[in-house]
């Protein structure tokens, strides 16, 4: 039986989108998972991501790293969830000086 023909629907909770976005952002910025936060809202049928995180200050310039992470986070959230990302706001709140430990 083809899954597309089975009646019903799939609903992904807002919290699931937020967890995915925060995990991806932490990975893109190279910071511990606890350093990144995400909230998600509807933006005309697309996801609007409001992201907050620390950033490592030991690699590329902070503005360059943040812009790159913002773009890649949107791309990866779409790849992982199938949802279109329409808007992304990233707020960098602090520098992270510790090494990432997979947390």
Biopython code that builds the backbone (N, CA, C, O; Angstrom):
import numpy as np
from Bio.PDB.StructureBuilder import StructureBuilder

atoms = [
    (1, "UNK", "N", (0.841, -1.176, 0.000)),
    (1, "UNK", "CA", (0.000, 0.000, 0.000)),
    (1, "UNK", "C", (0.889, 1.242, 0.000)),
    (1, "UNK", "O", (1.864, 1.305, 0.749)),
    (2, "UNK", "N", (0.571, 2.199, -0.808)),
    (2, "UNK", "CA", (1.306, 3.455, -0.922)),
    (2, "UNK", "C", (0.946, 4.360, 0.259)),
    (2, "UNK", "O", (-0.229, 4.640, 0.495)),
    (3, "UNK", "N", (1.960, 4.815, 1.000)),
    (3, "UNK", "CA", (1.718, 5.655, 2.177)),
    (3, "UNK", "C", (0.985, 6.940, 1.824)),
    (3, "UNK", "O", (0.241, 7.467, 2.651)),
    (4, "UNK", "N", (1.177, 7.453, 0.618)),
    (4, "UNK", "CA", (0.508, 8.685, 0.210)),
    (4, "UNK", "C", (-0.998, 8.490, 0.077)),
    (4, "UNK", "O", (-1.744, 9.469, 0.088)),
    (5, "UNK", "N", (-1.454, 7.264, -0.046)),
    (5, "UNK", "CA", (-2.883, 6.994, -0.215)),
    (5, "UNK", "C", (-3.584, 6.639, 1.090)),
    (5, "UNK", "O", (-4.797, 6.430, 1.094)),
    (6, "UNK", "N", (-2.863, 6.567, 2.175)),
    (6, "UNK", "CA", (-3.475, 6.266, 3.463)),
    (6, "UNK", "C", (-4.049, 7.561, 4.018)),
    (6, "UNK", "O", (-3.326, 8.551, 4.136)),
    (7, "UNK", "N", (-5.341, 7.576, 4.364)),
    (7, "UNK", "CA", (-5.955, 8.798, 4.881)),
    (7, "UNK", "C", (-5.289, 9.250, 6.177)),
    (7, "UNK", "O", (-4.784, 8.432, 6.945)),
    (8, "UNK", "N", (-5.292, 10.529, 6.404)),
    (8, "UNK", "CA", (-4.739, 11.100, 7.627)),
    (8, "UNK", "C", (-3.781, 12.229, 7.326)),
    (8, "UNK", "O", (-3.715, 12.726, 6.201)),
    (9, "UNK", "N", (-3.056, 12.620, 8.320)),
    (9, "UNK", "CA", (-2.106, 13.719, 8.161)),
    (9, "UNK", "C", (-0.935, 13.552, 9.106)),
    (9, "UNK", "O", (-0.986, 12.774, 10.058)),
    (10, "UNK", "N", (0.108, 14.288, 8.827)),
    (10, "UNK", "CA", (1.281, 14.338, 9.697)),
    (10, "UNK", "C", (1.388, 15.765, 10.208)),
    (10, "UNK", "O", (1.370, 16.716, 9.427)),
    (11, "UNK", "N", (1.498, 15.907, 11.503)),
    (11, "UNK", "CA", (1.658, 17.221, 12.107)),
    (11, "UNK", "C", (2.982, 17.236, 12.859)),
    (11, "UNK", "O", (3.258, 16.342, 13.659)),
    (12, "UNK", "N", (3.787, 18.239, 12.605)),
    (12, "UNK", "CA", (5.051, 18.400, 13.320)),
    (12, "UNK", "C", (4.861, 19.544, 14.306)),
    (12, "UNK", "O", (4.524, 20.660, 13.913)),
    (13, "UNK", "N", (5.076, 19.267, 15.570)),
    (13, "UNK", "CA", (4.874, 20.264, 16.619)),
    (13, "UNK", "C", (5.897, 21.394, 16.503)),
    (13, "UNK", "O", (7.027, 21.192, 16.059)),
    (14, "UNK", "N", (5.471, 22.572, 16.909)),
    (14, "UNK", "CA", (6.353, 23.736, 16.907)),
    (14, "UNK", "C", (7.636, 23.442, 17.677)),
    (14, "UNK", "O", (8.724, 23.826, 17.248)),
    (15, "UNK", "N", (7.508, 22.767, 18.803)),
    (15, "UNK", "CA", (8.680, 22.457, 19.632)),
    (15, "UNK", "C", (9.687, 21.593, 18.873)),
    (15, "UNK", "O", (10.895, 21.741, 19.061)),
    (16, "UNK", "N", (9.204, 20.703, 18.026)),
    (16, "UNK", "CA", (10.114, 19.869, 17.231)),
    (16, "UNK", "C", (10.911, 20.727, 16.253)),
    (16, "UNK", "O", (12.118, 20.539, 16.103)),
    (17, "UNK", "N", (10.242, 21.666, 15.589)),
    (17, "UNK", "CA", (10.953, 22.584, 14.690)),
    (17, "UNK", "C", (11.992, 23.386, 15.474)),
    (17, "UNK", "O", (13.110, 23.592, 15.002)),
    (18, "UNK", "N", (11.618, 23.835, 16.667)),
    (18, "UNK", "CA", (12.543, 24.628, 17.476)),
    (18, "UNK", "C", (13.775, 23.825, 17.874)),
    (18, "UNK", "O", (14.894, 24.335, 17.834)),
    (19, "UNK", "N", (13.570, 22.580, 18.254)),
    (19, "UNK", "CA", (14.701, 21.726, 18.636)),
    (19, "UNK", "C", (15.635, 21.481, 17.456)),
    (19, "UNK", "O", (16.856, 21.532, 17.603)),
    (20, "UNK", "N", (15.062, 21.217, 16.297)),
    (20, "UNK", "CA", (15.879, 20.995, 15.097)),
    (20, "UNK", "C", (16.682, 22.254, 14.783)),
    (20, "UNK", "O", (17.889, 22.181, 14.554)),
    (21, "UNK", "N", (16.015, 23.406, 14.773)),
    (21, "UNK", "CA", (16.692, 24.662, 14.434)),
    (21, "UNK", "C", (17.811, 24.982, 15.423)),
    (21, "UNK", "O", (18.893, 25.400, 15.011)),
    (22, "UNK", "N", (17.569, 24.794, 16.711)),
    (22, "UNK", "CA", (18.594, 25.080, 17.720)),
    (22, "UNK", "C", (19.789, 24.138, 17.576)),
    (22, "UNK", "O", (20.936, 24.569, 17.683)),
    (23, "UNK", "N", (19.524, 22.866, 17.335)),
    (23, "UNK", "CA", (20.616, 21.897, 17.171)),
    (23, "UNK", "C", (21.451, 22.206, 15.937)),
    (23, "UNK", "O", (22.680, 22.142, 15.980)),
    (24, "UNK", "N", (20.789, 22.538, 14.847)),
    (24, "UNK", "CA", (21.500, 22.873, 13.612)),
    (24, "UNK", "C", (22.326, 24.145, 13.811)),
    (24, "UNK", "O", (23.483, 24.203, 13.394)),
    (25, "UNK", "N", (21.743, 25.157, 14.441)),
    (25, "UNK", "CA", (22.466, 26.407, 14.682)),
    (25, "UNK", "C", (23.719, 26.161, 15.521)),
    (25, "UNK", "O", (24.792, 26.667, 15.195)),
    (26, "UNK", "N", (23.588, 25.390, 16.594)),
    (26, "UNK", "CA", (24.750, 25.084, 17.439)),
    (26, "UNK", "C", (25.836, 24.388, 16.626)),
    (26, "UNK", "O", (27.020, 24.694, 16.762)),
    (27, "UNK", "N", (25.422, 23.458, 15.787)),
    (27, "UNK", "CA", (26.383, 22.744, 14.942)),
    (27, "UNK", "C", (27.070, 23.701, 13.971)),
    (27, "UNK", "O", (28.288, 23.643, 13.802)),
    (28, "UNK", "N", (26.312, 24.564, 13.345)),
    (28, "UNK", "CA", (26.882, 25.514, 12.374)),
    (28, "UNK", "C", (27.844, 26.502, 13.029)),
    (28, "UNK", "O", (28.842, 26.894, 12.424)),
    (29, "UNK", "N", (27.546, 26.903, 14.265)),
    (29, "UNK", "CA", (28.401, 27.868, 14.952)),
    (29, "UNK", "C", (29.532, 27.203, 15.733)),
    (29, "UNK", "O", (30.435, 27.882, 16.221)),
    (30, "UNK", "N", (29.483, 25.880, 15.852)),
    (30, "UNK", "CA", (30.521, 25.169, 16.589)),
    (30, "UNK", "C", (30.482, 25.425, 18.081)),
    (30, "UNK", "O", (31.520, 25.462, 18.742)),
    (31, "UNK", "N", (29.268, 25.604, 18.615)),
    (31, "UNK", "CA", (29.105, 25.865, 20.044)),
    (31, "UNK", "C", (28.335, 24.713, 20.685)),
    (31, "UNK", "O", (27.686, 23.942, 19.978)),
    (32, "UNK", "N", (28.394, 24.582, 22.014)),
    (32, "UNK", "CA", (27.599, 23.546, 22.679)),
    (32, "UNK", "C", (26.103, 23.766, 22.427)),
    (32, "UNK", "O", (25.658, 24.901, 22.260)),
    (33, "UNK", "N", (25.351, 22.697, 22.403)),
    (33, "UNK", "CA", (23.910, 22.784, 22.133)),
    (33, "UNK", "C", (23.212, 23.725, 23.106)),
    (33, "UNK", "O", (22.260, 24.407, 22.728)),
    (34, "UNK", "N", (23.666, 23.772, 24.340)),
    (34, "UNK", "CA", (23.014, 24.635, 25.335)),
    (34, "UNK", "C", (23.204, 26.128, 25.040)),
    (34, "UNK", "O", (22.522, 26.959, 25.639)),
    (35, "UNK", "N", (24.111, 26.478, 24.136)),
    (35, "UNK", "CA", (24.366, 27.882, 23.808)),
    (35, "UNK", "C", (23.404, 28.431, 22.765)),
    (35, "UNK", "O", (23.385, 29.638, 22.525)),
    (36, "UNK", "N", (22.603, 27.570, 22.137)),
    (36, "UNK", "CA", (21.712, 28.000, 21.048)),
    (36, "UNK", "C", (20.251, 27.800, 21.431)),
    (36, "UNK", "O", (19.889, 26.797, 22.046)),
    (37, "UNK", "N", (19.424, 28.761, 21.060)),
    (37, "UNK", "CA", (17.978, 28.700, 21.292)),
    (37, "UNK", "C", (17.259, 29.082, 20.001)),
    (37, "UNK", "O", (17.787, 29.825, 19.174)),
    (38, "UNK", "N", (16.052, 28.561, 19.848)),
    (38, "UNK", "CA", (15.256, 28.889, 18.664)),
    (38, "UNK", "C", (13.789, 28.986, 19.034)),
    (38, "UNK", "O", (13.295, 28.231, 19.872)),
    (39, "UNK", "N", (13.104, 29.915, 18.407)),
    (39, "UNK", "CA", (11.647, 29.934, 18.451)),
    (39, "UNK", "C", (11.176, 30.027, 17.008)),
    (39, "UNK", "O", (11.851, 30.588, 16.146)),
    (40, "UNK", "N", (10.007, 29.464, 16.774)),
    (40, "UNK", "CA", (9.477, 29.349, 15.416)),
    (40, "UNK", "C", (8.071, 29.926, 15.390)),
    (40, "UNK", "O", (7.292, 29.733, 16.323)),
    (41, "UNK", "N", (7.757, 30.631, 14.323)),
    (41, "UNK", "CA", (6.392, 31.121, 14.122)),
    (41, "UNK", "C", (6.039, 30.988, 12.657)),
    (41, "UNK", "O", (6.909, 30.783, 11.810)),
    (42, "UNK", "N", (4.762, 31.106, 12.367)),
    (42, "UNK", "CA", (4.287, 31.024, 10.990)),
    (42, "UNK", "C", (4.486, 32.371, 10.308)),
    (42, "UNK", "O", (4.178, 33.419, 10.876)),
    (43, "UNK", "N", (4.997, 32.333, 9.098)),
    (43, "UNK", "CA", (5.188, 33.545, 8.296)),
    (43, "UNK", "C", (4.550, 33.306, 6.934)),
    (43, "UNK", "O", (5.247, 33.094, 5.942)),
    (44, "UNK", "N", (3.239, 33.340, 6.892)),
    (44, "UNK", "CA", (2.535, 33.148, 5.629)),
    (44, "UNK", "C", (2.724, 31.767, 5.036)),
    (44, "UNK", "O", (2.899, 31.631, 3.825)),
    (45, "UNK", "N", (2.693, 30.741, 5.870)),
    (45, "UNK", "CA", (2.855, 29.375, 5.386)),
    (45, "UNK", "C", (4.281, 28.865, 5.404)),
    (45, "UNK", "O", (4.519, 27.687, 5.137)),
    (46, "UNK", "N", (5.226, 29.724, 5.712)),
    (46, "UNK", "CA", (6.631, 29.317, 5.844)),
    (46, "UNK", "C", (7.026, 29.466, 7.311)),
    (46, "UNK", "O", (6.309, 30.085, 8.097)),
    (47, "UNK", "N", (8.152, 28.902, 7.662)),
    (47, "UNK", "CA", (8.661, 29.055, 9.017)),
    (47, "UNK", "C", (9.444, 30.353, 9.133)),
    (47, "UNK", "O", (10.219, 30.705, 8.244)),
    (48, "UNK", "N", (9.238, 31.052, 10.226)),
    (48, "UNK", "CA", (10.076, 32.189, 10.582)),
    (48, "UNK", "C", (10.869, 31.751, 11.806)),
    (48, "UNK", "O", (10.284, 31.388, 12.827)),
    (49, "UNK", "N", (12.181, 31.783, 11.714)),
    (49, "UNK", "CA", (13.053, 31.345, 12.800)),
    (49, "UNK", "C", (13.631, 32.554, 13.522)),
    (49, "UNK", "O", (14.210, 33.444, 12.900)),
    (50, "UNK", "N", (13.469, 32.574, 14.829)),
    (50, "UNK", "CA", (14.120, 33.566, 15.678)),
    (50, "UNK", "C", (15.171, 32.807, 16.478)),
    (50, "UNK", "O", (14.840, 32.018, 17.362)),
    (51, "UNK", "N", (16.435, 33.049, 16.163)),
    (51, "UNK", "CA", (17.546, 32.286, 16.722)),
    (51, "UNK", "C", (18.393, 33.161, 17.631)),
    (51, "UNK", "O", (18.625, 34.335, 17.344)),
    (52, "UNK", "N", (18.850, 32.581, 18.722)),
    (52, "UNK", "CA", (19.732, 33.269, 19.660)),
    (52, "UNK", "C", (20.850, 32.306, 20.029)),
    (52, "UNK", "O", (20.604, 31.134, 20.313)),
    (53, "UNK", "N", (22.080, 32.809, 20.023)),
    (53, "UNK", "CA", (23.198, 31.928, 20.348)),
    (53, "UNK", "C", (24.435, 32.725, 20.712)),
    (53, "UNK", "O", (24.552, 33.919, 20.438)),
    (54, "UNK", "N", (25.341, 32.014, 21.336)),
    (54, "UNK", "CA", (26.697, 32.502, 21.458)),
    (54, "UNK", "C", (27.439, 32.113, 20.189)),
    (54, "UNK", "O", (26.925, 31.353, 19.369)),
    (55, "UNK", "N", (28.636, 32.631, 20.033)),
    (55, "UNK", "CA", (29.449, 32.303, 18.863)),
    (55, "UNK", "C", (30.905, 32.191, 19.300)),
    (55, "UNK", "O", (31.356, 32.905, 20.196)),
    (56, "UNK", "N", (31.615, 31.302, 18.667)),
    (56, "UNK", "CA", (33.048, 31.190, 18.937)),
    (56, "UNK", "C", (33.752, 32.381, 18.303)),
    (56, "UNK", "O", (33.446, 32.770, 17.175)),
    (57, "UNK", "N", (34.678, 32.943, 19.023)),
    (57, "UNK", "CA", (35.387, 34.102, 18.521)),
    (57, "UNK", "C", (36.771, 33.788, 18.002)),
    (57, "UNK", "O", (37.556, 34.699, 17.739)),
    (58, "UNK", "N", (37.084, 32.505, 17.851)),
    (58, "UNK", "CA", (38.447, 32.129, 17.499)),
    (58, "UNK", "C", (38.623, 31.702, 16.048)),
    (58, "UNK", "O", (39.710, 31.271, 15.664)),
    (59, "UNK", "N", (37.592, 31.811, 15.244)),
    (59, "UNK", "CA", (37.705, 31.362, 13.849)),
    (59, "UNK", "C", (37.649, 32.572, 12.927)),
    (59, "UNK", "O", (38.520, 33.441, 12.975)),
    (60, "UNK", "N", (36.638, 32.622, 12.103)),
    (60, "UNK", "CA", (36.488, 33.736, 11.164)),
    (60, "UNK", "C", (35.885, 34.945, 11.881)),
    (60, "UNK", "O", (35.454, 34.821, 13.027)),
    (61, "UNK", "N", (35.848, 36.106, 11.231)),
    (61, "UNK", "CA", (35.211, 37.266, 11.856)),
    (61, "UNK", "C", (33.776, 36.929, 12.290)),
    (61, "UNK", "O", (33.074, 36.185, 11.606)),
    (62, "UNK", "N", (33.359, 37.475, 13.413)),
    (62, "UNK", "CA", (32.057, 37.143, 13.989)),
    (62, "UNK", "C", (30.919, 37.410, 13.012)),
    (62, "UNK", "O", (30.043, 36.559, 12.859)),
    (63, "UNK", "N", (30.903, 38.552, 12.351)),
    (63, "UNK", "CA", (29.816, 38.871, 11.420)),
    (63, "UNK", "C", (29.762, 37.882, 10.261)),
    (63, "UNK", "O", (28.678, 37.487, 9.833)),
    (64, "UNK", "N", (30.910, 37.487, 9.759)),
    (64, "UNK", "CA", (30.970, 36.524, 8.655)),
    (64, "UNK", "C", (30.465, 35.158, 9.101)),
    (64, "UNK", "O", (29.668, 34.527, 8.407)),
    (65, "UNK", "N", (30.929, 34.707, 10.254)),
    (65, "UNK", "CA", (30.497, 33.416, 10.783)),
    (65, "UNK", "C", (29.010, 33.384, 11.082)),
    (65, "UNK", "O", (28.341, 32.386, 10.813)),
    (66, "UNK", "N", (28.488, 34.473, 11.639)),
    (66, "UNK", "CA", (27.063, 34.541, 11.958)),
    (66, "UNK", "C", (26.212, 34.520, 10.693)),
    (66, "UNK", "O", (25.200, 33.821, 10.636)),
    (67, "UNK", "N", (26.613, 35.278, 9.688)),
    (67, "UNK", "CA", (25.852, 35.312, 8.430)),
    (67, "UNK", "C", (25.842, 33.947, 7.753)),
    (67, "UNK", "O", (24.810, 33.505, 7.249)),
    (68, "UNK", "N", (26.976, 33.294, 7.745)),
    (68, "UNK", "CA", (27.068, 31.966, 7.144)),
    (68, "UNK", "C", (26.209, 30.959, 7.909)),
    (68, "UNK", "O", (25.494, 30.162, 7.301)),
    (69, "UNK", "N", (26.278, 30.995, 9.238)),
    (69, "UNK", "CA", (25.487, 30.074, 10.063)),
    (69, "UNK", "C", (23.996, 30.318, 9.879)),
    (69, "UNK", "O", (23.216, 29.366, 9.852)),
    (70, "UNK", "N", (23.593, 31.560, 9.754)),
    (70, "UNK", "CA", (22.185, 31.910, 9.535)),
    (70, "UNK", "C", (21.680, 31.274, 8.250)),
    (70, "UNK", "O", (20.623, 30.643, 8.239)),
    (71, "UNK", "N", (22.428, 31.436, 7.171)),
    (71, "UNK", "CA", (22.038, 30.879, 5.872)),
    (71, "UNK", "C", (21.999, 29.361, 5.912)),
    (71, "UNK", "O", (21.015, 28.754, 5.491)),
    (72, "UNK", "N", (23.060, 28.743, 6.413)),
    (72, "UNK", "CA", (23.132, 27.276, 6.457)),
    (72, "UNK", "C", (22.076, 26.676, 7.387)),
    (72, "UNK", "O", (21.551, 25.597, 7.112)),
    (73, "UNK", "N", (21.766, 27.364, 8.474)),
    (73, "UNK", "CA", (20.728, 26.862, 9.379)),
    (73, "UNK", "C", (19.391, 26.794, 8.656)),
    (73, "UNK", "O", (18.678, 25.797, 8.774)),
    (74, "UNK", "N", (19.043, 27.823, 7.917)),
    (74, "UNK", "CA", (17.793, 27.802, 7.150)),
    (74, "UNK", "C", (17.767, 26.682, 6.131)),
    (74, "UNK", "O", (16.761, 25.987, 5.986)),
    (75, "UNK", "N", (18.873, 26.506, 5.424)),
    (75, "UNK", "CA", (18.950, 25.440, 4.417)),
    (75, "UNK", "C", (18.805, 24.062, 5.057)),
    (75, "UNK", "O", (18.069, 23.210, 4.559)),
    (76, "UNK", "N", (19.503, 23.857, 6.146)),
    (76, "UNK", "CA", (19.472, 22.537, 6.793)),
    (76, "UNK", "C", (18.138, 22.249, 7.471)),
    (76, "UNK", "O", (17.687, 21.103, 7.476)),
    (77, "UNK", "N", (17.499, 23.265, 8.042)),
    (77, "UNK", "CA", (16.169, 23.055, 8.629)),
    (77, "UNK", "C", (15.197, 22.621, 7.540)),
    (77, "UNK", "O", (14.381, 21.727, 7.762)),
    (78, "UNK", "N", (15.273, 23.242, 6.372)),
    (78, "UNK", "CA", (14.426, 22.831, 5.249)),
    (78, "UNK", "C", (14.745, 21.404, 4.828)),
    (78, "UNK", "O", (13.834, 20.605, 4.613)),
    (79, "UNK", "N", (16.026, 21.073, 4.708)),
    (79, "UNK", "CA", (16.431, 19.712, 4.320)),
    (79, "UNK", "C", (15.917, 18.669, 5.307)),
    (79, "UNK", "O", (15.445, 17.607, 4.901)),
    (80, "UNK", "N", (16.006, 18.966, 6.591)),
    (80, "UNK", "CA", (15.650, 17.993, 7.625)),
    (80, "UNK", "C", (14.149, 17.867, 7.862)),
    (80, "UNK", "O", (13.662, 16.779, 8.169)),
    (81, "UNK", "N", (13.412, 18.966, 7.723)),
    (81, "UNK", "CA", (11.982, 18.941, 8.056)),
    (81, "UNK", "C", (11.067, 18.965, 6.843)),
    (81, "UNK", "O", (9.908, 18.559, 6.930)),
    (82, "UNK", "N", (11.576, 19.438, 5.718)),
    (82, "UNK", "CA", (10.734, 19.588, 4.540)),
    (82, "UNK", "C", (9.926, 20.869, 4.545)),
    (82, "UNK", "O", (9.205, 21.145, 3.586)),
    (83, "UNK", "N", (10.032, 21.658, 5.604)),
    (83, "UNK", "CA", (9.292, 22.919, 5.705)),
    (83, "UNK", "C", (10.105, 24.053, 5.085)),
    (83, "UNK", "O", (11.327, 24.103, 5.224)),
    (84, "UNK", "N", (9.420, 24.946, 4.410)),
    (84, "UNK", "CA", (10.080, 26.105, 3.805)),
    (84, "UNK", "C", (10.363, 27.141, 4.888)),
    (84, "UNK", "O", (9.487, 27.462, 5.691)),
    (85, "UNK", "N", (11.573, 27.656, 4.906)),
    (85, "UNK", "CA", (11.957, 28.708, 5.843)),
    (85, "UNK", "C", (11.895, 30.031, 5.098)),
    (85, "UNK", "O", (12.573, 30.216, 4.087)),
    (86, "UNK", "N", (11.076, 30.953, 5.604)),
    (86, "UNK", "CA", (10.873, 32.215, 4.911)),
    (86, "UNK", "C", (11.626, 33.388, 5.505)),
    (86, "UNK", "O", (11.910, 34.362, 4.808)),
    (87, "UNK", "N", (11.950, 33.307, 6.783)),
    (87, "UNK", "CA", (12.610, 34.427, 7.457)),
    (87, "UNK", "C", (13.467, 33.876, 8.589)),
    (87, "UNK", "O", (13.065, 32.951, 9.295)),
    (88, "UNK", "N", (14.652, 34.454, 8.751)),
    (88, "UNK", "CA", (15.540, 34.029, 9.839)),
    (88, "UNK", "C", (16.140, 35.267, 10.497)),
    (88, "UNK", "O", (16.757, 36.102, 9.835)),
    (89, "UNK", "N", (15.951, 35.367, 11.793)),
    (89, "UNK", "CA", (16.612, 36.409, 12.574)),
    (89, "UNK", "C", (17.587, 35.721, 13.515)),
    (89, "UNK", "O", (17.206, 34.819, 14.261)),
    (90, "UNK", "N", (18.832, 36.141, 13.480)),
    (90, "UNK", "CA", (19.857, 35.566, 14.356)),
    (90, "UNK", "C", (20.419, 36.663, 15.240)),
    (90, "UNK", "O", (20.900, 37.687, 14.754)),
    (91, "UNK", "N", (20.353, 36.437, 16.535)),
    (91, "UNK", "CA", (20.907, 37.379, 17.504)),
    (91, "UNK", "C", (22.064, 36.691, 18.222)),
    (91, "UNK", "O", (21.878, 35.669, 18.882)),
    (92, "UNK", "N", (23.246, 37.256, 18.089)),
    (92, "UNK", "CA", (24.429, 36.741, 18.784)),
    (92, "UNK", "C", (24.515, 37.475, 20.119)),
    (92, "UNK", "O", (24.563, 38.704, 20.160)),
    (93, "UNK", "N", (24.534, 36.705, 21.213)),
    (93, "UNK", "CA", (24.470, 37.311, 22.541)),
    (93, "UNK", "C", (25.781, 37.289, 23.320)),
    (93, "UNK", "O", (25.964, 38.073, 24.251)),
    (94, "UNK", "N", (26.696, 36.390, 22.941)),
    (94, "UNK", "CA", (27.938, 36.294, 23.706)),
    (94, "UNK", "C", (28.973, 35.479, 22.939)),
    (94, "UNK", "O", (28.652, 34.801, 21.963)),
    (95, "UNK", "N", (30.208, 35.559, 23.396)),
    (95, "UNK", "CA", (31.278, 34.729, 22.850)),
    (95, "UNK", "C", (31.397, 33.462, 23.680)),
    (95, "UNK", "O", (31.321, 33.499, 24.908)),
    (96, "UNK", "N", (31.584, 32.350, 23.002)),
    (96, "UNK", "CA", (31.775, 31.060, 23.662)),
    (96, "UNK", "C", (33.258, 30.741, 23.590)),
    (96, "UNK", "O", (33.839, 30.698, 22.505)),
    (97, "UNK", "N", (33.866, 30.518, 24.738)),
    (97, "UNK", "CA", (35.303, 30.262, 24.766)),
    (97, "UNK", "C", (35.637, 28.808, 25.043)),
    (97, "UNK", "O", (36.788, 28.402, 24.880)),
    (98, "UNK", "N", (34.653, 28.011, 25.461)),
    (98, "UNK", "CA", (34.912, 26.597, 25.744)),
    (98, "UNK", "C", (34.837, 25.765, 24.478)),
    (98, "UNK", "O", (34.220, 26.164, 23.491)),
    (99, "UNK", "N", (35.463, 24.624, 24.519)),
    (99, "UNK", "CA", (35.404, 23.688, 23.396)),
    (99, "UNK", "C", (34.063, 22.981, 23.396)),
    (99, "UNK", "O", (33.498, 22.702, 24.454)),
    (100, "UNK", "N", (33.560, 22.694, 22.214)),
    (100, "UNK", "CA", (32.315, 21.935, 22.087)),
    (100, "UNK", "C", (32.583, 20.506, 22.530)),
    (100, "UNK", "O", (33.592, 19.907, 22.156)),
    (101, "UNK", "N", (31.665, 19.961, 23.334)),
    (101, "UNK", "CA", (31.869, 18.608, 23.854)),
    (101, "UNK", "C", (30.747, 17.665, 23.458)),
    (101, "UNK", "O", (30.534, 16.651, 24.124)),
    (102, "UNK", "N", (30.027, 17.973, 22.394)),
    (102, "UNK", "CA", (28.973, 17.093, 21.925)),
    (102, "UNK", "C", (27.696, 17.194, 22.729)),
    (102, "UNK", "O", (26.792, 16.381, 22.535)),
    (103, "UNK", "N", (27.587, 18.166, 23.631)),
    (103, "UNK", "CA", (26.381, 18.310, 24.444)),
    (103, "UNK", "C", (25.333, 19.130, 23.755)),
    (103, "UNK", "O", (24.255, 19.345, 24.308)),
]
sb = StructureBuilder()
sb.init_structure("model")
sb.init_model(0)
sb.init_chain("A")
sb.init_seg("    ")
for serial, (resi, resn, name, xyz) in enumerate(atoms, 1):
    if name == "N":
        sb.init_residue(resn, " ", resi, " ")
    sb.init_atom(name, np.array(xyz, "f"), 0.0, 1.0, " ", f" {name:<3s}", serial, name[0])
structure = sb.get_structure()
